Amino acid sequence: MKESLYSSEPNRVIWRLTGNSEQECYKSGGVPSGAVSFIDGEAVFTTDGKITVSKTIRAIKSIRLIVNLDTTTEDILNLSSSHSIEVGTGTLTATGVTAPTIYINGTAGSTIGTGKTEIAVTTATAFDADDIILGYISAYLEGKIDYCEFWNYSLTAEEIWNMYSGKRFRAFTSSDEVLNVSAYIGSVVSKYDEPTITDIDYVKSGELYAMKFNAATRNIDLGLISDSLIGDMTAIAWIKPYAVGEGGAGRIVSNGKFIFSLTSNFTKQVFISSDNGATWKYSANDIWATDKWCHIIVTRTAAGVTNIYRNLVLSGAADESSGTPAAPTEKTIVGNSYTGGNTIDGLLGEVRVFKRILTAYERDQIFQQERHLYNV
């Protein structure tokens, strides 16, 4: 039986898949088969390639896609036995969608050519997608898909134009993200570096796998990442602590300057330092709870002004210093300190760092898109 994904939230993205990597594909429930590869942030389809999604997405009113077509007659997206999106001789159609409004590169219209193109389809009549296949309907796509998302809301023309012109959330590029570690497919995947993995276990939690740390020896060593964790930044982690961790301070990320850590079984806080512990910024008490998933976001300016959020809600005082950021001097370690002795005790989902401060809208979209994976 296929899983169902419901969203009671108004005006939300209810499903998203990017072509950034196979890891991102699996995270969204997509299973690539045949000739599909992931190159430069796009899923590349040739011959018999397709991505099948074993979820039912309900109450869809808007679809956005970024594609790069090889020809002007291509099957792009199957949604159900009666709904699909395809191109025939340069005209995009949304089969089965009631009274669709189609946008090409932010403007209403259905004429589409080859090359990179942003597509949006909206309707006032919601429908369900229970047979989602990217890259195949009755023939295989020759081309690329960068991005695909479904909304439970009929986007306005202004909103579509704003998203096309970059004024609101779009798929992150590799230049935004400088650290990404997860184990969604049952083994550690690092998006930008080949990690050295010490004694990590993998456990199924929710829909996907997570990394299990034992409060003793485990860590993921990403080497020296010279351009991460300095300047403006956003760090994001899904965490499920069993306890505070080794040394009373289980590290989520550290590199000799930047420290993102848990503290105290009693106060259950997160604390951040940008100067290797000379200055600390603390969250409020009880930001984490034993054996429960939560989503932690840290934003920090190049001057060290730091904010901590739990499930999008500010935790602790706003705009406090975590010290003056400096270039890392040691290897970047996930799940421990670079010297050892601070192994986290519990599970980590995805751990990411962006080298800019994500907007409130972007942070909201990341949380809303991923929360179902962790039953939050």
N, C-alpha and C positions, 0 to 999 in steps of 0.2 A: 504493500500500500504506500502511495506517495505521501510525503509529509505535507501538511498545510501550513502556510505562513500567513497569519492574519495581522493586521495593524488597525487598532482602534484610534490611533493618533490622527488628527486632522492634518491635511496638507503635508504629508510625509512621503519621502522615498520609502517604498516597502520592499524593494529588492534592487540590488546593483551587482553587476559583474564588470570587471575591468580586464583588459588584455595585458596588464603589467607583467604578469608572471603566471606560471602554472599554479603556484601557491595561492595567488589571489583568486584564480579560477575555482580551485577546490573550496576555498573559503566561502564562496557564494553558492556552493552546491553543484558547480559545473564539473562534468567529467569529459575531458577531451578524448577523442578517438580519431583514428585515421591520421591524415596528414595535417595536423595542427601544430604550429610552433609559436613561441612567444618571443618576439624580437622587437627591441626598441619601444616597449610599452604597448605593443599591439599583438592581438591574436591573429596569426597568419593562416589562412585557409587555402589549401590546394587539393586537387584530386578528390579524395574521399574524406576530407577533414570536417569535423563537426564537434560541437560542445552540447552535451545533453544535460539538462537540469532536472533532477528528480524531486521537484517541489511543485506544489500547486500554489500559485500566487493569486490571491483573490481581490476582487473589487478594484481592478486597474482602470484608471481614467486617463493616464498619460504615459507615453513611452518616449524615451530619448535614446538615441544611438549616435555614435561617431563611427563612421565606416570609411573605407578606402576601397572602392570598387575597381576591378580590372576592366569590366565591360558595363554597358548600360542595360543589360538584361541579366539579373542576378537574383537568386533566392537568398534572402537575408535572415529572416527570423520566423520560425514556426512557433505559434502560441498555443493552439488547440486544434482540434479537428476542423474547426470552422473559422479560426482567426490566424492571420499571418501577415507579414510585411515583406514585399518583394518589389523588384523593379523590372519593368518590361519596356524595352525600346525607349529608355530615358524617362519613363514616368513611374513614380513611386505610388504604390497602392497599399491600402490597409484593409485587406480582405476580412470581412465579417465584423469590422468595427462600425458601430452605428454612427452615421453622420460624422465621419472623422474630419478634423481640421489638420492638414499636413503642413509642416514647416520645413524648409530646406535652408540651412545656414541662417536661422533666425527669422526668416521671412515666409509668410504664407505662400504656398505653391507646391507643386508636386514634380516639377521638372528637375531631374538630377543627372549629373554626368559622372564620369570617372574621377578618381582622385579623392582626397580626404573631404568628407562632407558630414555636417551635423544634421541629424534628422530628428524631428519631433512629431508625434501624433497624439492628438487629444480628442476626447469625446465626453459628452455629458452622461453617457450610459455606461456604467461600470460593467466589466466582464472579467471572467476568470481565465487564467492560463494554466492548463494542466498537462501540456505536452510541449514543453519549451525546448527548442533545439536552435542553437545559433549556427548558421552556416548551411542549413539544409531544410528544404520543404519537400520538393519532389526532385530537385537537382541540387548539386553541391555548389556552394559559393566559391568563386575565385576572387579573393580579395582579403581585406583585413577588417577586423572589428576592434576598435580601441576601447569602447565603453558602451554599456547598455544598462538602463535603469527603468524601473516601473514606479509610478506614483499612484496613490489612491485619491488623487485630486486632479481636476482638470486645469492644467497650467494655462495662465493667460498669455496673450501675445506678448505683453510687456515682459513677463517673467521669462519666457522663452528667449526673447531677444537679449535680456540681461545675462542669462546663462551662456548664450552663444558668444556674447561680446566680453565675457569674462568677469562680469560684475558680481556674480554669485558663484556658488560652489560648482566646480567641475572636477573631473578626475585628476588626481595628483600626478605630477610628472616626476620622473626619477630625480630631477634636479631639486625638487622640494624635500625629498625624503633621503636621509643619509644613514638611517639604521632601521632595519626591519627583520625581526627574528620571530619565528613561530614554529609550531609542529602540527599544523592542521591536518597534514596527510600522514601522520604517524612517524615522522622523523623531522629533525631540526632542518629548517630551511632559512637561510640568510639571504636576503635579496641582493646584497651588494658585496659581501665578502664571504670567503670560504671559512667557516668557523672551525675551531678546535674544540671538540665536545668531550667533556669529562663526565662520564657516568650518569648521563641523563636518562630517565625513564619517561615513557609516554603513556598517558592514560586517557581513555575516552571520557570526555566531560561535556554534557550537552550534545551538540551535533558533531563536534570535531575533537581532535586530539589536542592535549595540552602538554606542556613540559613540566615534569615533576622533579622538584629539588628536595634534598633530604636533610637540610640543616647541618651538613658535614663537609662533603668534598666536591659537590657538583658545581659545574659552571660552564659557560659558553664563552670562549675566548675569540673575539673578533679582530684581534691585532690592534695596531695603532691606527685610528681613524682620525686623520689630522683635521678634516674640515667639519667634524661633528661636535655638537655640544659646546659650541662657542657662538657668541653673538646672539641675536634673537633666535629663539628656539621653542618648540613644543615637543614634550615627551608624553607618550601615551602608553599605558599598560593595562591589560586585563589581569587581575590578580585574584587568587583564591588561597589565602594563607591558612595553614594549619596552626601556626604559632608565629611569633615574631622572627624567629630564625636564629642562626648561629651568632654568638656574641651579643645577643640582645638587639641586633640591628641587621636583619636580612636585607641585602642589597638587591635592588631590581636592575639598576645600571650603575656602573662606576668606571672611572678612567684616570684616577689620580688627581683630578680637579673637580669634575662634576660627580655628585653622589645623589642617587635617587633611592631612598631606603625606607624600610619599615622601622618602627621603634616601639618598644614597650608592649608586653602582653596586657598591661593594665590600662594604659591610655589609648592604645591602638591608634597611633598616629602614623602619618607619612612625613618624612622630613627631607629637605633638599639643601644641598650645599653646592656652590659654584667655585669654592676656593679650598677644596679638600678638607672641609670641616672647621675652618676658622670661623665661618658664619653659617648659621642654620636658619632656614625658614620652615616652620612647623605648620601642619594642618591642624584642624580641630581634633579633639578626642573622638574616638570611635569612627574614624573614617573607614576602617576595615573591620570585618567581623570574621571570627573563626569559621572556616569551611564554607564561606559564601563568596561568590564572584562579585567583584565590583570593578568599575572602570575609573581609572585614575588618569587625569590630565594635568600636566604641569606646563605652564607658560612662563617664559623668562626673557626679559629684554637683554640687550647687550650690556646694559648698566647693572644687571643683576636683579631687577625688580621682578618678583616672582609671585605667581598665584597657583593654588592647588585646587582641583575640582574632583569631587566624587559623583559619578553619574550625572555630570553636567552642573552640579550645584557647588558653588564656592565653599571651600572648607577652610576655616581659619580666617585671619585678617587679610584684607586685600592689599596688594602692592607692597609687600615687605621684601627686604633685601635678602638674598641668599649668598651675598659676597660678589666680588668682581670676577666675572668669567675670564678664564685664561685657556690657552691652548692646552690640550691634553699632553701629559708627559708619560703616561703609561698606556698599556693596552686597554681597550674597551671590553669590559666583562659584563655579561648578563647573568644575573642570579648569584653573584658573589662580589667581593671586593677584589681589586687587582692583586692584593697581597694575600688573599685567602682569609678564612676565619669569619666570614660574614655571609655564608650560604643562606639563601632564603629557604624557608620551610613551608612548602606548599606548591601550588600550581601557578604557572604563568601561561597566559594565552599568547596573544600577539604583543610584542614590545616594539615600539617605533619611535623614531626621533625625526622631526622635520626642522629644517634650518630657517624657519620663520615662525612667527606667531600666527597660528590658525585663527580665523575669525570665529566668532560665536556660532555663526551659521554653519561653518564647516565642522566644528566640533560636534554640534548637534546632529548633523547628518551622519557622521562617523558612528556616534553612539547609537542612534536610532537604527542604522543599518545593521549593526553587529549584535545588538542586545539579545536578539532571539537565539543566537548561537550559544549564549551562556545562561539562558532562561532568566534574564534580568528584566 
